[in-house]
Amino acid sequence: MIISVASGKGGTGKTTVATNLAASLGEAVQFLDCDVEQPNAHLFLNPEIEDSEIVTVPVPNVDEEKCTLCGKCAEICQFKAIVVIGETVLPFHELCHSCGGCVEVCPEKAISETSREIGMLEKGHCNGIEFIYGSLRVGEAMSPPLIRKVRSFTDIGKITIIDAPPGTSCPVIAAMKGADFVLLVTEPTPFGLHDLKLAVGAVRILGIPHGLVINRSDIGDDEVKRYAQEENIPILMEVPFDRRIAESYSRGKLIVEAMPEWREKFLTLYEQIRQSVTGS
């Protein structure tokens, strides 16, 4: 089963929920941190890193001796990642989506592919949990290729928990697509509700079953709960505003370690997700 933990906005407690859920389930779990622009699940799970690799994407390389400046490469590129200016063909690798279209249409075979580094992927274990995360290179504009690389290690024999990026843009879709269930973490504030509605819209377009965790549930207002009731979205867990939880988070400790009674609550959360997915 693949569970993607997402949120419409940052700072709702998404990583807190994802890491504590993984720690509660234990050795049958694979944790994929796909929040590659700012991965921090490792701060709580403390994995022992056993392997790492540089992640690259293909980008065009132009042989100017073969190029006739016909412009077909520029015509096919919808992202303006390669243009013909005067007597020169200029590829802009940072804009390239690595589709390979320019290579295919070049009549002179003047365009080949070279690789460009976009980030790092690391793998390890923590208390039996398989841990994989990506870290996007500073300055990179597109994270989906790295997210897809992280997700390529999904083990269908395990419960896979994905820590998705915040928001509703392309990186989030890359982290949610193909999941069996999306657990949306929100907070009872006007900003939380606004971004939750956007996230729900994205999940519904993908057609994935979903439910809510409301963090800091005893502050703010009741608008999130009212919205969930109107939209028939199950609230699977509420996490109160508790000083002990805040202290454990600030020290990089899991809630289920600082407050063992919460382990059963996270196990109940998983059971509700399992029943929603399997129908039994």
N, C-alpha and C positions, 0 to 999 in steps of 0.2 A: 504494500500500500504506500502511495506517495501522498504526503500531507505537506502542502505549501502554506507556510505561515506568512501572512502579508498584512499590510496596513495602508490606508490611503495617505497617511502622512508619517513623517518621522517622529520619534520620541514617544510613541504610544506604548512601548513595552513589548514590541514584536519579538525582539531577540531574547528578552527575558522569558517570554512564554515558550518560544521554540527550544531554548536550551534546557529549561526545566522539564519540559515534556520529554525530551530525549533522555535526560538523566534519570527520569522516573521509569522509563521503559527499559533502560539498561542495554544489555549486550545484543539484543535483537535489532538494534537501531543503526542506521547510517545517517549521518548528519552532513548536509551539503549547505555550506554558507555561500549563498549566491548574491549576497549584498556586497558585491565585489568593489564598489567604490569606497566603502568604509566597513570592511568586515571586522566584527568584534566578538563573534561567538567564541573564538578561541580564548578570549580573556576570562570567560566563565567556565568553559569545559577543560581548559589547560591540556590540550592534546600533546602527545609526544610525536613530533613531526619525523616521519621516516623517509619521505621522498618528496622531491620537488621538481618542477619542470617549467621551462619558459614556454609561454603560449604565444603563438604567432598566427597571423592571418595572411593570405596571399594578396598581393597588390601588384599592379602593372609595372613592368619595366620596358621602356621603349628603346629599340635599336634605331637610332636616328639615321644610320646609313641605309637601312631598308625602308624607312618611313617615307611615303610620298605626300604626306600632309593632306590626305583625302578627307579627313575629318569624320570618318564613320565611327571611330571610337568615341568621339565627343557626342555624336548624335544619339548613340544608344545609352549613354550614361545619364540617368535621371538625377544624379546627385552632383553633377558638375565636378566629378573627381578627376576628370581628364579633359583638357581643352587644347585646342589648336590656336596659338597666338603667333601671327606672323609666320615665321619660318621655323617655329618650335612647337613641339608637343609637350605640354606640361601636365604630369600626373600629380594630383594632390592626395597623397596616401591617407591623410587623416580623414578625408571625406569618403574614401572608398569603402563600399559595402561588400567587396570581395565576391561579386557575382560572376566574374569571368567573362562578361559580355563583350568587353573591348577586345579580349583575346580572340574570341570566336569570330567577330565581324571583320577583323583586320585582313584585308585582301593580300597584303604583302607579308603576313606572318611576322610583322615587325614588333609585335607585343608578346612578351612572355611574362611569367609570374615570378616574383621574388617574395620573400617573406618579411614581415614587419612584426616586431615584438609589441604585444599589447598588455602583457601582464605575466603574473606568476601563479602557478597552481601548486598547492601543497597538500600532502596526504599524511595521515597519521591515525593514532588511536588514543582514546581516553576512557579508561574503565570499561573496556570492551566495545565502546562505541567507535565505529569507523567514521573518521572525520576528514572531510575534504573541503577546501575553500580556495577561492580565487581572490587575487589582489590586483586590481587594475592599475596599470602604470600611470603615474601622475601626468595629467595633461591629456589623457585619452578621452575622446568624446563619446565613443560607442562601447558599451559594456556587453551587449547581447552575445557576441562571439565568445567571450570568456565565460559567461554564464552557461552557454550551451556546452562548452568544454567541461565545466564542472559537472553538469547534469549528465554528460556522457558516461560518467562512472556510476550511475544509478544501478544498484543491485536489486533486482526484482524479488530476490529471495529474502529481503529484509524490509522492515518498516523504514521508509526514507522520509526524513523531515528536512524540508527546504526552508531556509531563512531567506525570504525574498527581499528585494530592495523595497524601500517605501515608495509610495506614489502609485500612478496608474499608467506610466509610459511604457515604451518598448522593453526596457529591462525587466519590469514587473511581469509583463506578458510572457517573456522568455522563461521566467522562473515559475510561473503558474501553469503554463500550457502543458497539458498531459497529466496533470495531477489528478488524484482520485478525490481530493477534498481540499478546499481552501479555508483556512482558519484566519478570519479577519480580526485583528486586534485593534480596538478603538478606545477612545476616551470620551466621557460625557461632557463635551464642550461644543460650542458652535463650530469651531474649526474641525474638531473630531468628526462631527456629524456631516459637515460639508464634504470632507474628503472620504468619509465612509461611503456616502452615496455614489461618489465617482468609482470607488473600488468595487462596490456591489454591481454597478453597471458593467464594469469590465469582466467580472467573474461570470455574470449572466450571459454576456456575449459568448464567452468560452463554453458555457453550458456545464459548469463544474458545481457540484454540491458544495454548500458553504454554510458556515455558522460564525457566531461572534464570541469573542472574549472581550469583556469591558474591563479595562484597567482603571484603577483609581475610581471605582464605581460609586463610591459614597460621597464624591464631590461633584461640582457642576450641577447639571440639571437632568431631567428625565426624558429629554427629547430623543436621545439615542434609543432608549428602550421603547418609546412610543413608535419611532420609525421602524424598529425591528418587528414590533407587533403588527404594524400595518402591512409590512412587506413579507410577513410570515418567515422571518429569518430567526432561527433558534439562537437564543443566548445560552451558550454551553458552559460558560464560567464567568464569574465576576471576581475581580481581585480588588480588595479594598485599599484605600490609602492608609498604609500601615508603616510606621516609622521603622519597624524591624526589617520590613522588605526593602525599604529605601537604604537602610544601612548595609544590608547584605549586598545589594546591587553596587553601592559605592565602593565596596571592598572587593568587588569582583567575585563574589560568592553566590552560589545558587540558592534560591529560596528553599528548595527541598533539602539542602544541607543545613542551612541556618534554622529552618523551621520544618522538621521532619514530618509534621502532620500534613503538610501540603503535598507530600508525595502521593497520598491516596487521592487527593483532589485532582491531580494531574492524570493519574491512572483512570479516574472516572471520566475525565475529559476525553481521553483516548477512546474509552469504551463507547462513549456517545458518538464519536466520529466513526468508529468501526461499524456501529449499528446503522448509522446514516448511510454508509457506503454499501454495506452488505445487505441491509434490510432485515437483519436478524440479530 
